[in-house]
Amino acid sequence: MYNSDERALIWLNSFSFSAPKKNHLINNFMSPAELVEDFNECKDIICSVLNEKNFLIMRDVCNDIYIDKLISDMADKHVKAVTMYSDDYPTILSDTLSEDTPIVLYYIGNIELFDSNCFAIVGNRRITRYGRDVTEKFARELTLHGFTIVSGMARGVDSVAHTECLKHDGNTIAVLGTGLDIVYPSENRELYRSIAKSCLVISEYPLGTPPTSYNFPHRNRIITALSRGVLVTEAGMKSGSMISANLAIDQGKDLFVVPGSIFSEQSLGCNALIKNNTNTFMVTTVNDILEKYDIRKRDEVVNAIQLDFIEQSIVKELENGKLHFEEILSKSNLEVSALFMTLTGLEVSKVIRKIPGNFYELQPN
């Protein structure tokens, strides 16, 4: 399944030193396969890049038995690998990241999504109601315009972006900061399964790699490098998404930022990006992004929902703001069961939505 160069890279990537060191080491040989074949005779070259301790560790497992075990473990967990020497490796990564290019990407799902119209959405892990609304809106509309949403499957903005994309039968890529056999955060297990089943989950980290404080900001370079543009929907000053924003600027990517309230700590990062970076595009609608790429706005898909008199009256009341179930009950003069059925129907039709506290409001456009 894997040729000699690919096997060598899978072997090399099983060690934890950095991508630049791995790339530097490879560049000292005619091919990755030569590194493995001539390993014992090349101690001086290898130690000049790494050190003698690492050389000895690697020497002990520089054999086909070890490599076969790595590949077998991947197969047992339905994980495949694409390497820098594979035909289907995304060249946008090597073109963008240069010496920091991951030499191997482990994946589950549809690898053809690397060639799709990728667009990153990032933001706070501690998402606010405003951040959720904004992320849902942009993720939904970008999905409907054919973009593949790329994010990191973290709590908050990442999870909302992936979920909204899947709700609208779109394509999404999750870039993990762990091995593909470790779901982090654990509450995203079902989201992980959904993305892996119909889209694509990737990681540069070998199986068994746990979550660490270094891995997550470092994997962000892959999220931004894969993407045509990067959208920050909500970010505090110390948010990890600020790292992604700066990476996008350094990589020459288009950086789009949604402004937030000056009173919200969770929006201070977004507002600072808009204020301090001339290369940042402030956006308030998806049109601001589409116009940058000369994409015509999709005609609004309006469901032919025929609202009866009661439904129309409830919608009219909610135009003035959210209402508690009891307030709607009082205004409508319906029985509890009848009102519940009516509200449920409006929810299913995405005319209204239920929010915490048994309140209802109109579905944001």
N, C-alpha and C positions, 0 to 999 in steps of 0.2 A: 504493500500500500504506500509506503514511504520510500523514496530513493535514498541513496547513501548520504547525500548532502542534507536532506531533510531529517534523517535519523540523527546525524551529527548535531544538528541545531537543536533538536528536541532534547538530546543528551546535555548539550551545553546550557540550555535554558533551565535545566533542573537545578542549577546552582544559583545562589542568591545574589551574586554580585551584579552591578548595574549594567544596563543596556549599553552605555558607551564603552565600558570595559569589554563586554562581550563582542561588540562590533570591532573594537581595536584589536582584540585577539584574532578574530576571523581574518582581518585584513593582513595579518602576517603570514597567511597561508594561501596557497593557490585555490583552495576550496575548503569548506567546512569538513568534508570527508577526510581531507589530508590532515587536518588537525587531529582527528581521532586516530587515523592510521599511523601517524608519526609521533604520537603524543610523547612516548617515553624517550624519543631521541631529541625532543625539542624543549627540554627543561629550561634552558637559558632564555629562550624566546618567551615561553609561557610565564616564567617568573618575572620577566621584565615588565609584564602587564599586570600580573597578579602578585603572588608571593609564594614562597616555598610551601607554606602550610596549605594553601589552596591547591597547589600542584599535587601534593601528596594525597589530599582528599579526592581530587578528581582522578588521579592515576588508579586508585583502588577500585573505581567503578567504570573505568574506560574500557568497556567490553560489550559485546552483543547481548550477553545475558541481562545486563542492567538496562540497556536500551530497550530490549524486547519487553522487559517488565514494565517500563514506563509506558510503552505503547499499549500493552495489555491492560494496564490499569485505566488508561483513557477509554479504551473500547468498552470495558466493563461498566463505565459510567456514561456511555454514549457521547463521549467527548472526542472531537477530532482536532487536528492541528493544521494550520497553514503557516509556512515559514517564509523567510525572505527569499528562499530559493525555490518557492512554489509558484506555479504559473498564475494562481488565483490570489496571490498576496496583494492587498490593496496598495498600489504604488504611491497613492497620495500620502501614505504614512512616511515612506522613505524619502519622498520628495520634500515633505514638510519638516520632518524631524531629524533628518540627516543622521549624525552619529548616535542620537538618542532613540533611534527606531527600534521597536521591539523585534527581536529576531524570530520570535514565535508568537502566534496568536492561537489560543485554544478557543474552540467554539462549539456551540450547539445551535442548530437551526439552519437558516437559509443564508449561505455565504454570498449569494448573488446580491444581497442587499448592500454590499460594499460598493457596488456600481450604481446604486440608486442616488436620488437627489437628497443627500443627507443634510440635516439641519439640527443643530444642538439647542436644547433648552435646559438651562441650569438655574439654580437658585437656592434659597434657604432650605435647610433641613427643618427648622422650626417655622413652618409656614403659617401665615395669618389667613384670615378669611379673604382679605383683598388679594393676597398672593395666590390663593387657590383659584379664585374667580379669574384672575388674569391668566394664570397658567392654563386653566381649562380652556379659556377662550382662544388663546393663541395656538395651543396644541391642537385643538379641534379644527381651527380654520387652516392651519398649515397642513394638517393631515388631509383635509378635503381638497387642498390644492396640490396634492401629490408628493409632499415632502416626506422623507423618512426621518422620524424623530429620534435623535441620538441623545442619550443621557446616561446617568450613572446608577440608576435604580436605588439611590439613597432615599432616606425619609424625606418627606416634604415635596418640594417642587419636582424633583426627579420622578418620584412615584406617580405624582398627579399627571405629569406629562406622558409617561408611558401608558398609564391607565386610560387617559382620555383618547390617546391615539388608538389603542386597541378597541375601545368602545365604538369607534367609527371605522373599524375594519382596515386600519392603516398599517403601515410598516414601521417598526421601531427597533432600534439597536440598543441593548444595555451593555455598558462597558463596566465590568466589575473590578473592584480593588482586592479581590480574593481569588483563590482557586475556584473553578467552576463547580466544585463539589461542596462549596460552602456558601450558603445563602445568608447574606448580611445586608440589612437587618433581617432577623428571622421572620418577622411578621410579613415580609414580602415574598414568602415562599410560593404562594399561589400566583402572585404577579410574575415571579421568575418562571414558573411552569408555563404560564400563558405566553410569555415572550419566547421562551425556548421552543414551544410547540408550533407557533405560527410565524415567528420572526427570527431574531438572532440575538444570542447572548455571547459575549466574548470576554477574554481576559488575557493579559500577557503573563499572568502568574500561573505556575504549575499547580497541579492538584495538591490539595492539602495546605495551600498558603492561607494563613489566617488573616483576619482584618488587623491592620496596623495603622498607626497614625501617618506613616510615610506613604503607604501604598495608595491611599485615596487621592491626595493632591497630585501624586505623580501620574496616576492613570488619567487624570484630567487632560493631559496633553494629547491622549489618543482621542478623547471625545471631541476636542476642538479640531484636531488635525483631520479627522474623518469628514468634517462638516464644511459645507459651503459657507455657512454663517452661524453665528452663535447669538442666542437670545437669553438675556438675563431678565427674569420676570420679577424677582424680589431678592434682595441681598443686603445683609448687614455689612458693616465695615470689615468685620473679621470673618465673613462667610467664606467657605471654600470656593464658592462660585466667583469670588473676586480673583482667586488664582486662575480660574478658567478664563475670566475676562482678560486678564493680563497676558495669558498664553495666547488667546485669540489675536490680540493686538500684535504680539511678537511674531506670530505665524503669518501675519498679513491677512487674517480672516476678517470678514465683515462682522462687527460687533453691534448688536441692537440691544437697547436697554429700555425697559418700561419705567417711567418715573413713579415715585410713590410719595406718600405724605411726609412732609418735613417733620412731623411729630412722631413718626414711627421709626424706631431703631432698626427694624427689619428692612427698611427702605433706604437707610443712609448710604449704603454701598452703591446702590443704583443711582441715587442722586449725585453722588460724588463722581461716578464714572461719566455721567452726562456733563457735569460741570467742568471736569478737569481734563477730558480727553477729546481732542479735536477729531479723532478717528472714530468716535462713537456716534451711532445714529439713535436718537430718541424716537421711540415708537409708541403710538397709542392705539393703532389699529393694524390689522394684518396687511392692509393696503400699503402701509409704509415699507413693509418688507417686500411685497410683491412688486412695487414700483422700482425698487432697487434692481430687481432681476428682470424687469420688463415682462412680468407675468400678468396676464389679464385676470382681473378679479372674477372668480367663479360666480355665476349667477346664483343668487340666494335660492337655496332649495326650501321652498315653503310647502310644508305638509298641508294637504287639503283636509284640514280639520274643520268639520262643521260643528261649531259650538252652539248648544241650545241656550235658551234664555237664562237659565240658572248659571250655567258655566260662564256666559258672557258677563253676568252681574258680578260673579266672584272675581273674574279677571279685572274688571273695572275697579273693584274695591282695592285690589292688590297693586294697581297702578300708583297708588299713593304711598306704597311702602308695605313692609311685611306685616302680617296679621297672625295673631294666635288662633288656634283652632276654635277656641271658645268665642272669639270675636266674630269669626266667619260664621259660626253656628248661629249667633245672635242676629247677624245681619241677613242671613239667608232664610231663616225660619224653616229650615229643613230638620228632619229627624237626624240623630247622630249617625245612624247607619247609612242613610241616604247621602249625607254630606261626605262621609268617609269614602263612599264609592265614587262620588263626583270628583273629589280631590285626587283620588288615586288615578282616575282616568285622565285628569289634566296632567298629572305627573308623568304617566306613561307616554303621553303625547308631547312631553317636554315643553309644555306651556308654563307650568309652575314647578317649583321644587320645594321639598320640605327641608327645613334647617333646624339645628338643635334648639330644644325648648318647646317643641311642638308648634313652631311657627312655619308659615308658608310665605313664599315670595315668588315673583315672576322670574322665570328662567332668564338669566342674562343673555343678551344677543351675542 
